[in-house]
Amino acid sequence: IRSVWTLTSLLGAGVPPQVQLSTGPPEPVVPSKKPFRVELVGGKRYSWCSCGHSRKQPFCDGAHKAKAPGLMPLRFVPEEDSTVWLCGCKHTNTPPYCDGTHKQDFIRRRPL
C-alpha cells in the first residue's frame, strides 16, 4: 500500500499543496518546461540529470545525492555527433530525449 500524506492534513492550512510526505519512489522536480538543444559528440559519455536538481541542466552535477537519493543520472554515449533536444521537464517517456511531455497540463501547472 502506498501512502501519501499532505502536510496540510498533518499541520493544518497554509502549507503549499505540492509539499508531501510519501513512501513511494522519489519524483523529479521540473527545472525547465522546455527541452535543451545540445550538441553531442559521438563516443563521449554524458550523464543526463533525471532528478531535476542539477545546476548544470540538462546534465548531472551530483545534486541527486543530497536532494533525491533515489534517483540516478542516465548515462549514455551517442554513436555519432548530433544535435538533439534533451528533456528539461524530466518526465519524458524517451529519456534523455524530449518527447513533448512538457506540453501536457500536469507539467505546465507545476512550479519551476
Phi and psi restraints in degrees (range 20) as a CNS / XPLOR table:
assign (resid 1 and name C) (resid 2 and name N)
       (resid 2 and name CA) (resid 2 and name C) 1.0 -96.8 20.0 2
assign (resid 2 and name N) (resid 2 and name CA)
       (resid 2 and name C) (resid 3 and name N) 1.0 124.3 20.0 2
assign (resid 2 and name C) (resid 3 and name N)
       (resid 3 and name CA) (resid 3 and name C) 1.0 -111.3 20.0 2
assign (resid 3 and name N) (resid 3 and name CA)
       (resid 3 and name C) (resid 4 and name N) 1.0 136.1 20.0 2
assign (resid 3 and name C) (resid 4 and name N)
       (resid 4 and name CA) (resid 4 and name C) 1.0 -129.4 20.0 2
assign (resid 4 and name N) (resid 4 and name CA)
       (resid 4 and name C) (resid 5 and name N) 1.0 125.0 20.0 2
assign (resid 4 and name C) (resid 5 and name N)
       (resid 5 and name CA) (resid 5 and name C) 1.0 -120.2 20.0 2
assign (resid 5 and name N) (resid 5 and name CA)
       (resid 5 and name C) (resid 6 and name N) 1.0 125.3 20.0 2
assign (resid 5 and name C) (resid 6 and name N)
       (resid 6 and name CA) (resid 6 and name C) 1.0 -80.5 20.0 2
assign (resid 6 and name N) (resid 6 and name CA)
       (resid 6 and name C) (resid 7 and name N) 1.0 146.5 20.0 2
assign (resid 6 and name C) (resid 7 and name N)
       (resid 7 and name CA) (resid 7 and name C) 1.0 -64.0 20.0 2
assign (resid 7 and name N) (resid 7 and name CA)
       (resid 7 and name C) (resid 8 and name N) 1.0 -24.3 20.0 2
assign (resid 7 and name C) (resid 8 and name N)
       (resid 8 and name CA) (resid 8 and name C) 1.0 -59.9 20.0 2
assign (resid 8 and name N) (resid 8 and name CA)
       (resid 8 and name C) (resid 9 and name N) 1.0 -42.0 20.0 2
assign (resid 8 and name C) (resid 9 and name N)
       (resid 9 and name CA) (resid 9 and name C) 1.0 -70.9 20.0 2
assign (resid 9 and name N) (resid 9 and name CA)
       (resid 9 and name C) (resid 10 and name N) 1.0 -24.7 20.0 2
assign (resid 9 and name C) (resid 10 and name N)
       (resid 10 and name CA) (resid 10 and name C) 1.0 -89.2 20.0 2
assign (resid 10 and name N) (resid 10 and name CA)
       (resid 10 and name C) (resid 11 and name N) 1.0 -37.0 20.0 2
assign (resid 10 and name C) (resid 11 and name N)
       (resid 11 and name CA) (resid 11 and name C) 1.0 -113.5 20.0 2
assign (resid 11 and name N) (resid 11 and name CA)
       (resid 11 and name C) (resid 12 and name N) 1.0 -8.9 20.0 2
assign (resid 11 and name C) (resid 12 and name N)
       (resid 12 and name CA) (resid 12 and name C) 1.0 100.4 20.0 2
assign (resid 12 and name N) (resid 12 and name CA)
       (resid 12 and name C) (resid 13 and name N) 1.0 -177.4 20.0 2
assign (resid 12 and name C) (resid 13 and name N)
       (resid 13 and name CA) (resid 13 and name C) 1.0 -67.3 20.0 2
assign (resid 13 and name N) (resid 13 and name CA)
       (resid 13 and name C) (resid 14 and name N) 1.0 160.7 20.0 2
assign (resid 13 and name C) (resid 14 and name N)
       (resid 14 and name CA) (resid 14 and name C) 1.0 101.4 20.0 2
assign (resid 14 and name N) (resid 14 and name CA)
       (resid 14 and name C) (resid 15 and name N) 1.0 -5.5 20.0 2
assign (resid 14 and name C) (resid 15 and name N)
       (resid 15 and name CA) (resid 15 and name C) 1.0 -96.0 20.0 2
assign (resid 15 and name N) (resid 15 and name CA)
       (resid 15 and name C) (resid 16 and name N) 1.0 130.3 20.0 2
assign (resid 15 and name C) (resid 16 and name N)
       (resid 16 and name CA) (resid 16 and name C) 1.0 -54.4 20.0 2
assign (resid 16 and name N) (resid 16 and name CA)
       (resid 16 and name C) (resid 17 and name N) 1.0 136.7 20.0 2
assign (resid 16 and name C) (resid 17 and name N)
       (resid 17 and name CA) (resid 17 and name C) 1.0 -65.4 20.0 2
assign (resid 17 and name N) (resid 17 and name CA)
       (resid 17 and name C) (resid 18 and name N) 1.0 -19.4 20.0 2
assign (resid 17 and name C) (resid 18 and name N)
       (resid 18 and name CA) (resid 18 and name C) 1.0 -78.4 20.0 2
assign (resid 18 and name N) (resid 18 and name CA)
       (resid 18 and name C) (resid 19 and name N) 1.0 -8.7 20.0 2
assign (resid 18 and name C) (resid 19 and name N)
       (resid 19 and name CA) (resid 19 and name C) 1.0 -85.7 20.0 2
assign (resid 19 and name N) (resid 19 and name CA)
       (resid 19 and name C) (resid 20 and name N) 1.0 120.1 20.0 2
assign (resid 19 and name C) (resid 20 and name N)
       (resid 20 and name CA) (resid 20 and name C) 1.0 -139.4 20.0 2
assign (resid 20 and name N) (resid 20 and name CA)
       (resid 20 and name C) (resid 21 and name N) 1.0 151.7 20.0 2
assign (resid 20 and name C) (resid 21 and name N)
       (resid 21 and name CA) (resid 21 and name C) 1.0 -101.5 20.0 2
assign (resid 21 and name N) (resid 21 and name CA)
       (resid 21 and name C) (resid 22 and name N) 1.0 136.5 20.0 2
assign (resid 21 and name C) (resid 22 and name N)
       (resid 22 and name CA) (resid 22 and name C) 1.0 -147.9 20.0 2
assign (resid 22 and name N) (resid 22 and name CA)
       (resid 22 and name C) (resid 23 and name N) 1.0 145.5 20.0 2
assign (resid 22 and name C) (resid 23 and name N)
       (resid 23 and name CA) (resid 23 and name C) 1.0 -98.0 20.0 2
assign (resid 23 and name N) (resid 23 and name CA)
       (resid 23 and name C) (resid 24 and name N) 1.0 1.4 20.0 2
assign (resid 23 and name C) (resid 24 and name N)
       (resid 24 and name CA) (resid 24 and name C) 1.0 -80.6 20.0 2
assign (resid 24 and name N) (resid 24 and name CA)
       (resid 24 and name C) (resid 25 and name N) 1.0 179.2 20.0 2
assign (resid 24 and name C) (resid 25 and name N)
       (resid 25 and name CA) (resid 25 and name C) 1.0 -66.5 20.0 2
assign (resid 25 and name N) (resid 25 and name CA)
       (resid 25 and name C) (resid 26 and name N) 1.0 151.7 20.0 2
assign (resid 25 and name C) (resid 26 and name N)
       (resid 26 and name CA) (resid 26 and name C) 1.0 -64.2 20.0 2
assign (resid 26 and name N) (resid 26 and name CA)
       (resid 26 and name C) (resid 27 and name N) 1.0 148.8 20.0 2
assign (resid 26 and name C) (resid 27 and name N)
       (resid 27 and name CA) (resid 27 and name C) 1.0 -117.2 20.0 2
assign (resid 27 and name N) (resid 27 and name CA)
       (resid 27 and name C) (resid 28 and name N) 1.0 139.1 20.0 2
assign (resid 27 and name C) (resid 28 and name N)
       (resid 28 and name CA) (resid 28 and name C) 1.0 -68.6 20.0 2
assign (resid 28 and name N) (resid 28 and name CA)
       (resid 28 and name C) (resid 29 and name N) 1.0 152.7 20.0 2
assign (resid 28 and name C) (resid 29 and name N)
       (resid 29 and name CA) (resid 29 and name C) 1.0 -84.8 20.0 2
assign (resid 29 and name N) (resid 29 and name CA)
       (resid 29 and name C) (resid 30 and name N) 1.0 163.7 20.0 2
assign (resid 29 and name C) (resid 30 and name N)
       (resid 30 and name CA) (resid 30 and name C) 1.0 -101.4 20.0 2
assign (resid 30 and name N) (resid 30 and name CA)
       (resid 30 and name C) (resid 31 and name N) 1.0 101.3 20.0 2
assign (resid 30 and name C) (resid 31 and name N)
       (resid 31 and name CA) (resid 31 and name C) 1.0 -80.7 20.0 2
assign (resid 31 and name N) (resid 31 and name CA)
       (resid 31 and name C) (resid 32 and name N) 1.0 -22.1 20.0 2
assign (resid 31 and name C) (resid 32 and name N)
       (resid 32 and name CA) (resid 32 and name C) 1.0 -152.7 20.0 2
assign (resid 32 and name N) (resid 32 and name CA)
       (resid 32 and name C) (resid 33 and name N) 1.0 142.9 20.0 2
assign (resid 32 and name C) (resid 33 and name N)
       (resid 33 and name CA) (resid 33 and name C) 1.0 -100.5 20.0 2
assign (resid 33 and name N) (resid 33 and name CA)
       (resid 33 and name C) (resid 34 and name N) 1.0 19.3 20.0 2
assign (resid 33 and name C) (resid 34 and name N)
       (resid 34 and name CA) (resid 34 and name C) 1.0 -137.2 20.0 2
assign (resid 34 and name N) (resid 34 and name CA)
       (resid 34 and name C) (resid 35 and name N) 1.0 152.5 20.0 2
assign (resid 34 and name C) (resid 35 and name N)
       (resid 35 and name CA) (resid 35 and name C) 1.0 -76.5 20.0 2
assign (resid 35 and name N) (resid 35 and name CA)
       (resid 35 and name C) (resid 36 and name N) 1.0 165.4 20.0 2
assign (resid 35 and name C) (resid 36 and name N)
       (resid 36 and name CA) (resid 36 and name C) 1.0 -105.1 20.0 2
assign (resid 36 and name N) (resid 36 and name CA)
       (resid 36 and name C) (resid 37 and name N) 1.0 124.2 20.0 2
assign (resid 36 and name C) (resid 37 and name N)
       (resid 37 and name CA) (resid 37 and name C) 1.0 -81.5 20.0 2
assign (resid 37 and name N) (resid 37 and name CA)
       (resid 37 and name C) (resid 38 and name N) 1.0 123.3 20.0 2
assign (resid 37 and name C) (resid 38 and name N)
       (resid 38 and name CA) (resid 38 and name C) 1.0 -134.2 20.0 2
assign (resid 38 and name N) (resid 38 and name CA)
       (resid 38 and name C) (resid 39 and name N) 1.0 138.0 20.0 2
assign (resid 38 and name C) (resid 39 and name N)
       (resid 39 and name CA) (resid 39 and name C) 1.0 -92.4 20.0 2
assign (resid 39 and name N) (resid 39 and name CA)
       (resid 39 and name C) (resid 40 and name N) 1.0 111.2 20.0 2
assign (resid 39 and name C) (resid 40 and name N)
       (resid 40 and name CA) (resid 40 and name C) 1.0 -97.2 20.0 2
assign (resid 40 and name N) (resid 40 and name CA)
       (resid 40 and name C) (resid 41 and name N) 1.0 146.1 20.0 2
assign (resid 40 and name C) (resid 41 and name N)
       (resid 41 and name CA) (resid 41 and name C) 1.0 -103.0 20.0 2
assign (resid 41 and name N) (resid 41 and name CA)
       (resid 41 and name C) (resid 42 and name N) 1.0 124.7 20.0 2
assign (resid 41 and name C) (resid 42 and name N)
       (resid 42 and name CA) (resid 42 and name C) 1.0 -58.3 20.0 2
assign (resid 42 and name N) (resid 42 and name CA)
       (resid 42 and name C) (resid 43 and name N) 1.0 136.1 20.0 2
assign (resid 42 and name C) (resid 43 and name N)
       (resid 43 and name CA) (resid 43 and name C) 1.0 85.4 20.0 2
assign (resid 43 and name N) (resid 43 and name CA)
       (resid 43 and name C) (resid 44 and name N) 1.0 -9.7 20.0 2
assign (resid 43 and name C) (resid 44 and name N)
       (resid 44 and name CA) (resid 44 and name C) 1.0 -88.5 20.0 2
assign (resid 44 and name N) (resid 44 and name CA)
       (resid 44 and name C) (resid 45 and name N) 1.0 141.8 20.0 2
assign (resid 44 and name C) (resid 45 and name N)
       (resid 45 and name CA) (resid 45 and name C) 1.0 -88.0 20.0 2
assign (resid 45 and name N) (resid 45 and name CA)
       (resid 45 and name C) (resid 46 and name N) 1.0 131.4 20.0 2
assign (resid 45 and name C) (resid 46 and name N)
       (resid 46 and name CA) (resid 46 and name C) 1.0 -121.8 20.0 2
assign (resid 46 and name N) (resid 46 and name CA)
       (resid 46 and name C) (resid 47 and name N) 1.0 152.3 20.0 2
assign (resid 46 and name C) (resid 47 and name N)
       (resid 47 and name CA) (resid 47 and name C) 1.0 -124.3 20.0 2
assign (resid 47 and name N) (resid 47 and name CA)
       (resid 47 and name C) (resid 48 and name N) 1.0 105.6 20.0 2
assign (resid 47 and name C) (resid 48 and name N)
       (resid 48 and name CA) (resid 48 and name C) 1.0 -82.1 20.0 2
assign (resid 48 and name N) (resid 48 and name CA)
       (resid 48 and name C) (resid 49 and name N) 1.0 128.8 20.0 2
assign (resid 48 and name C) (resid 49 and name N)
       (resid 49 and name CA) (resid 49 and name C) 1.0 -67.3 20.0 2
assign (resid 49 and name N) (resid 49 and name CA)
       (resid 49 and name C) (resid 50 and name N) 1.0 123.9 20.0 2
assign (resid 49 and name C) (resid 50 and name N)
       (resid 50 and name CA) (resid 50 and name C) 1.0 -105.2 20.0 2
assign (resid 50 and name N) (resid 50 and name CA)
       (resid 50 and name C) (resid 51 and name N) 1.0 -8.7 20.0 2
assign (resid 50 and name C) (resid 51 and name N)
       (resid 51 and name CA) (resid 51 and name C) 1.0 -93.9 20.0 2
assign (resid 51 and name N) (resid 51 and name CA)
       (resid 51 and name C) (resid 52 and name N) 1.0 -24.6 20.0 2
assign (resid 51 and name C) (resid 52 and name N)
       (resid 52 and name CA) (resid 52 and name C) 1.0 89.3 20.0 2
assign (resid 52 and name N) (resid 52 and name CA)
       (resid 52 and name C) (resid 53 and name N) 1.0 -2.9 20.0 2
assign (resid 52 and name C) (resid 53 and name N)
       (resid 53 and name CA) (resid 53 and name C) 1.0 -91.8 20.0 2
assign (resid 53 and name N) (resid 53 and name CA)
       (resid 53 and name C) (resid 54 and name N) 1.0 -11.6 20.0 2
assign (resid 53 and name C) (resid 54 and name N)
       (resid 54 and name CA) (resid 54 and name C) 1.0 -61.6 20.0 2
assign (resid 54 and name N) (resid 54 and name CA)
       (resid 54 and name C) (resid 55 and name N) 1.0 143.0 20.0 2
assign (resid 54 and name C) (resid 55 and name N)
       (resid 55 and name CA) (resid 55 and name C) 1.0 -91.4 20.0 2
assign (resid 55 and name N) (resid 55 and name CA)
       (resid 55 and name C) (resid 56 and name N) 1.0 1.9 20.0 2
assign (resid 55 and name C) (resid 56 and name N)
       (resid 56 and name CA) (resid 56 and name C) 1.0 -117.0 20.0 2
assign (resid 56 and name N) (resid 56 and name CA)
       (resid 56 and name C) (resid 57 and name N) 1.0 41.1 20.0 2
assign (resid 56 and name C) (resid 57 and name N)
       (resid 57 and name CA) (resid 57 and name C) 1.0 -52.8 20.0 2
assign (resid 57 and name N) (resid 57 and name CA)
       (resid 57 and name C) (resid 58 and name N) 1.0 141.8 20.0 2
assign (resid 57 and name C) (resid 58 and name N)
       (resid 58 and name CA) (resid 58 and name C) 1.0 -90.3 20.0 2
assign (resid 58 and name N) (resid 58 and name CA)
       (resid 58 and name C) (resid 59 and name N) 1.0 11.6 20.0 2
assign (resid 58 and name C) (resid 59 and name N)
       (resid 59 and name CA) (resid 59 and name C) 1.0 -99.6 20.0 2
assign (resid 59 and name N) (resid 59 and name CA)
       (resid 59 and name C) (resid 60 and name N) 1.0 158.7 20.0 2
assign (resid 59 and name C) (resid 60 and name N)
       (resid 60 and name CA) (resid 60 and name C) 1.0 -76.4 20.0 2
assign (resid 60 and name N) (resid 60 and name CA)
       (resid 60 and name C) (resid 61 and name N) 1.0 139.7 20.0 2
assign (resid 60 and name C) (resid 61 and name N)
       (resid 61 and name CA) (resid 61 and name C) 1.0 -121.3 20.0 2
assign (resid 61 and name N) (resid 61 and name CA)
       (resid 61 and name C) (resid 62 and name N) 1.0 10.0 20.0 2
assign (resid 61 and name C) (resid 62 and name N)
       (resid 62 and name CA) (resid 62 and name C) 1.0 90.8 20.0 2
assign (resid 62 and name N) (resid 62 and name CA)
       (resid 62 and name C) (resid 63 and name N) 1.0 1.3 20.0 2
assign (resid 62 and name C) (resid 63 and name N)
       (resid 63 and name CA) (resid 63 and name C) 1.0 -59.9 20.0 2
assign (resid 63 and name N) (resid 63 and name CA)
       (resid 63 and name C) (resid 64 and name N) 1.0 -26.2 20.0 2
assign (resid 63 and name C) (resid 64 and name N)
       (resid 64 and name CA) (resid 64 and name C) 1.0 -61.0 20.0 2
assign (resid 64 and name N) (resid 64 and name CA)
       (resid 64 and name C) (resid 65 and name N) 1.0 -26.8 20.0 2
assign (resid 64 and name C) (resid 65 and name N)
       (resid 65 and name CA) (resid 65 and name C) 1.0 -60.0 20.0 2
assign (resid 65 and name N) (resid 65 and name CA)
       (resid 65 and name C) (resid 66 and name N) 1.0 -36.9 20.0 2
assign (resid 65 and name C) (resid 66 and name N)
       (resid 66 and name CA) (resid 66 and name C) 1.0 -99.6 20.0 2
assign (resid 66 and name N) (resid 66 and name CA)
       (resid 66 and name C) (resid 67 and name N) 1.0 -36.1 20.0 2
assign (resid 66 and name C) (resid 67 and name N)
       (resid 67 and name CA) (resid 67 and name C) 1.0 -97.7 20.0 2
assign (resid 67 and name N) (resid 67 and name CA)
       (resid 67 and name C) (resid 68 and name N) 1.0 -22.6 20.0 2
assign (resid 67 and name C) (resid 68 and name N)
       (resid 68 and name CA) (resid 68 and name C) 1.0 -152.3 20.0 2
assign (resid 68 and name N) (resid 68 and name CA)
       (resid 68 and name C) (resid 69 and name N) 1.0 66.4 20.0 2
assign (resid 68 and name C) (resid 69 and name N)
       (resid 69 and name CA) (resid 69 and name C) 1.0 -59.9 20.0 2
assign (resid 69 and name N) (resid 69 and name CA)
       (resid 69 and name C) (resid 70 and name N) 1.0 -18.5 20.0 2
assign (resid 69 and name C) (resid 70 and name N)
       (resid 70 and name CA) (resid 70 and name C) 1.0 -83.6 20.0 2
assign (resid 70 and name N) (resid 70 and name CA)
       (resid 70 and name C) (resid 71 and name N) 1.0 -7.3 20.0 2
assign (resid 70 and name C) (resid 71 and name N)
       (resid 71 and name CA) (resid 71 and name C) 1.0 -109.7 20.0 2
assign (resid 71 and name N) (resid 71 and name CA)
       (resid 71 and name C) (resid 72 and name N) 1.0 140.6 20.0 2
assign (resid 71 and name C) (resid 72 and name N)
       (resid 72 and name CA) (resid 72 and name C) 1.0 -122.4 20.0 2
assign (resid 72 and name N) (resid 72 and name CA)
       (resid 72 and name C) (resid 73 and name N) 1.0 152.1 20.0 2
assign (resid 72 and name C) (resid 73 and name N)
       (resid 73 and name CA) (resid 73 and name C) 1.0 -67.2 20.0 2
assign (resid 73 and name N) (resid 73 and name CA)
       (resid 73 and name C) (resid 74 and name N) 1.0 155.2 20.0 2
assign (resid 73 and name C) (resid 74 and name N)
       (resid 74 and name CA) (resid 74 and name C) 1.0 -95.4 20.0 2
assign (resid 74 and name N) (resid 74 and name CA)
       (resid 74 and name C) (resid 75 and name N) 1.0 116.7 20.0 2
assign (resid 74 and name C) (resid 75 and name N)
       (resid 75 and name CA) (resid 75 and name C) 1.0 -94.5 20.0 2
assign (resid 75 and name N) (resid 75 and name CA)
       (resid 75 and name C) (resid 76 and name N) 1.0 135.7 20.0 2
assign (resid 75 and name C) (resid 76 and name N)
       (resid 76 and name CA) (resid 76 and name C) 1.0 -150.9 20.0 2
assign (resid 76 and name N) (resid 76 and name CA)
       (resid 76 and name C) (resid 77 and name N) 1.0 156.4 20.0 2
assign (resid 76 and name C) (resid 77 and name N)
       (resid 77 and name CA) (resid 77 and name C) 1.0 -130.5 20.0 2
assign (resid 77 and name N) (resid 77 and name CA)
       (resid 77 and name C) (resid 78 and name N) 1.0 110.2 20.0 2
assign (resid 77 and name C) (resid 78 and name N)
       (resid 78 and name CA) (resid 78 and name C) 1.0 -69.4 20.0 2
assign (resid 78 and name N) (resid 78 and name CA)
       (resid 78 and name C) (resid 79 and name N) 1.0 146.7 20.0 2
assign (resid 78 and name C) (resid 79 and name N)
       (resid 79 and name CA) (resid 79 and name C) 1.0 -73.1 20.0 2
assign (resid 79 and name N) (resid 79 and name CA)
       (resid 79 and name C) (resid 80 and name N) 1.0 -31.6 20.0 2
assign (resid 79 and name C) (resid 80 and name N)
       (resid 80 and name CA) (resid 80 and name C) 1.0 -143.4 20.0 2
assign (resid 80 and name N) (resid 80 and name CA)
       (resid 80 and name C) (resid 81 and name N) 1.0 164.8 20.0 2
assign (resid 80 and name C) (resid 81 and name N)
       (resid 81 and name CA) (resid 81 and name C) 1.0 -60.3 20.0 2
assign (resid 81 and name N) (resid 81 and name CA)
       (resid 81 and name C) (resid 82 and name N) 1.0 137.8 20.0 2
assign (resid 81 and name C) (resid 82 and name N)
       (resid 82 and name CA) (resid 82 and name C) 1.0 -162.2 20.0 2
assign (resid 82 and name N) (resid 82 and name CA)
       (resid 82 and name C) (resid 83 and name N) 1.0 156.9 20.0 2
assign (resid 82 and name C) (resid 83 and name N)
       (resid 83 and name CA) (resid 83 and name C) 1.0 -103.1 20.0 2
assign (resid 83 and name N) (resid 83 and name CA)
       (resid 83 and name C) (resid 84 and name N) 1.0 123.9 20.0 2
assign (resid 83 and name C) (resid 84 and name N)
       (resid 84 and name CA) (resid 84 and name C) 1.0 -133.5 20.0 2
assign (resid 84 and name N) (resid 84 and name CA)
       (resid 84 and name C) (resid 85 and name N) 1.0 167.2 20.0 2
assign (resid 84 and name C) (resid 85 and name N)
       (resid 85 and name CA) (resid 85 and name C) 1.0 -110.5 20.0 2
assign (resid 85 and name N) (resid 85 and name CA)
       (resid 85 and name C) (resid 86 and name N) 1.0 111.6 20.0 2
assign (resid 85 and name C) (resid 86 and name N)
       (resid 86 and name CA) (resid 86 and name C) 1.0 -93.4 20.0 2
assign (resid 86 and name N) (resid 86 and name CA)
       (resid 86 and name C) (resid 87 and name N) 1.0 141.6 20.0 2
assign (resid 86 and name C) (resid 87 and name N)
       (resid 87 and name CA) (resid 87 and name C) 1.0 -60.1 20.0 2
assign (resid 87 and name N) (resid 87 and name CA)
       (resid 87 and name C) (resid 88 and name N) 1.0 134.4 20.0 2
assign (resid 87 and name C) (resid 88 and name N)
       (resid 88 and name CA) (resid 88 and name C) 1.0 -105.7 20.0 2
assign (resid 88 and name N) (resid 88 and name CA)
       (resid 88 and name C) (resid 89 and name N) 1.0 -19.9 20.0 2
assign (resid 88 and name C) (resid 89 and name N)
       (resid 89 and name CA) (resid 89 and name C) 1.0 -87.2 20.0 2
assign (resid 89 and name N) (resid 89 and name CA)
       (resid 89 and name C) (resid 90 and name N) 1.0 -14.6 20.0 2
assign (resid 89 and name C) (resid 90 and name N)
       (resid 90 and name CA) (resid 90 and name C) 1.0 69.7 20.0 2
assign (resid 90 and name N) (resid 90 and name CA)
       (resid 90 and name C) (resid 91 and name N) 1.0 17.3 20.0 2
assign (resid 90 and name C) (resid 91 and name N)
       (resid 91 and name CA) (resid 91 and name C) 1.0 -120.9 20.0 2
assign (resid 91 and name N) (resid 91 and name CA)
       (resid 91 and name C) (resid 92 and name N) 1.0 15.1 20.0 2
assign (resid 91 and name C) (resid 92 and name N)
       (resid 92 and name CA) (resid 92 and name C) 1.0 -60.9 20.0 2
assign (resid 92 and name N) (resid 92 and name CA)
       (resid 92 and name C) (resid 93 and name N) 1.0 151.5 20.0 2
assign (resid 92 and name C) (resid 93 and name N)
       (resid 93 and name CA) (resid 93 and name C) 1.0 -92.6 20.0 2
assign (resid 93 and name N) (resid 93 and name CA)
       (resid 93 and name C) (resid 94 and name N) 1.0 -0.5 20.0 2
assign (resid 93 and name C) (resid 94 and name N)
       (resid 94 and name CA) (resid 94 and name C) 1.0 -130.4 20.0 2
assign (resid 94 and name N) (resid 94 and name CA)
       (resid 94 and name C) (resid 95 and name N) 1.0 54.0 20.0 2
assign (resid 94 and name C) (resid 95 and name N)
       (resid 95 and name CA) (resid 95 and name C) 1.0 -60.4 20.0 2
assign (resid 95 and name N) (resid 95 and name CA)
       (resid 95 and name C) (resid 96 and name N) 1.0 141.9 20.0 2
assign (resid 95 and name C) (resid 96 and name N)
       (resid 96 and name CA) (resid 96 and name C) 1.0 -91.0 20.0 2
assign (resid 96 and name N) (resid 96 and name CA)
       (resid 96 and name C) (resid 97 and name N) 1.0 6.6 20.0 2
assign (resid 96 and name C) (resid 97 and name N)
       (resid 97 and name CA) (resid 97 and name C) 1.0 -86.7 20.0 2
assign (resid 97 and name N) (resid 97 and name CA)
       (resid 97 and name C) (resid 98 and name N) 1.0 145.8 20.0 2
assign (resid 97 and name C) (resid 98 and name N)
       (resid 98 and name CA) (resid 98 and name C) 1.0 -68.0 20.0 2
assign (resid 98 and name N) (resid 98 and name CA)
       (resid 98 and name C) (resid 99 and name N) 1.0 136.3 20.0 2
assign (resid 98 and name C) (resid 99 and name N)
       (resid 99 and name CA) (resid 99 and name C) 1.0 -121.5 20.0 2
assign (resid 99 and name N) (resid 99 and name CA)
       (resid 99 and name C) (resid 100 and name N) 1.0 10.4 20.0 2
assign (resid 99 and name C) (resid 100 and name N)
       (resid 100 and name CA) (resid 100 and name C) 1.0 89.6 20.0 2
assign (resid 100 and name N) (resid 100 and name CA)
       (resid 100 and name C) (resid 101 and name N) 1.0 3.9 20.0 2
assign (resid 100 and name C) (resid 101 and name N)
       (resid 101 and name CA) (resid 101 and name C) 1.0 -57.3 20.0 2
assign (resid 101 and name N) (resid 101 and name CA)
       (resid 101 and name C) (resid 102 and name N) 1.0 -29.9 20.0 2
assign (resid 101 and name C) (resid 102 and name N)
       (resid 102 and name CA) (resid 102 and name C) 1.0 -60.7 20.0 2
assign (resid 102 and name N) (resid 102 and name CA)
       (resid 102 and name C) (resid 103 and name N) 1.0 -15.5 20.0 2
assign (resid 102 and name C) (resid 103 and name N)
       (resid 103 and name CA) (resid 103 and name C) 1.0 -84.6 20.0 2
assign (resid 103 and name N) (resid 103 and name CA)
       (resid 103 and name C) (resid 104 and name N) 1.0 -10.3 20.0 2
assign (resid 103 and name C) (resid 104 and name N)
       (resid 104 and name CA) (resid 104 and name C) 1.0 -77.8 20.0 2
assign (resid 104 and name N) (resid 104 and name CA)
       (resid 104 and name C) (resid 105 and name N) 1.0 151.5 20.0 2
assign (resid 104 and name C) (resid 105 and name N)
       (resid 105 and name CA) (resid 105 and name C) 1.0 -57.3 20.0 2
assign (resid 105 and name N) (resid 105 and name CA)
       (resid 105 and name C) (resid 106 and name N) 1.0 -38.4 20.0 2
assign (resid 105 and name C) (resid 106 and name N)
       (resid 106 and name CA) (resid 106 and name C) 1.0 -65.3 20.0 2
assign (resid 106 and name N) (resid 106 and name CA)
       (resid 106 and name C) (resid 107 and name N) 1.0 -23.8 20.0 2
assign (resid 106 and name C) (resid 107 and name N)
       (resid 107 and name CA) (resid 107 and name C) 1.0 -86.7 20.0 2
assign (resid 107 and name N) (resid 107 and name CA)
       (resid 107 and name C) (resid 108 and name N) 1.0 -43.9 20.0 2
assign (resid 107 and name C) (resid 108 and name N)
       (resid 108 and name CA) (resid 108 and name C) 1.0 -59.1 20.0 2
assign (resid 108 and name N) (resid 108 and name CA)
       (resid 108 and name C) (resid 109 and name N) 1.0 -31.4 20.0 2
assign (resid 108 and name C) (resid 109 and name N)
       (resid 109 and name CA) (resid 109 and name C) 1.0 -81.2 20.0 2
assign (resid 109 and name N) (resid 109 and name CA)
       (resid 109 and name C) (resid 110 and name N) 1.0 -14.5 20.0 2
assign (resid 109 and name C) (resid 110 and name N)
       (resid 110 and name CA) (resid 110 and name C) 1.0 -76.0 20.0 2
assign (resid 110 and name N) (resid 110 and name CA)
       (resid 110 and name C) (resid 111 and name N) 1.0 143.9 20.0 2
assign (resid 110 and name C) (resid 111 and name N)
       (resid 111 and name CA) (resid 111 and name C) 1.0 -74.1 20.0 2
assign (resid 111 and name N) (resid 111 and name CA)
       (resid 111 and name C) (resid 112 and name N) 1.0 154.4 20.0 2
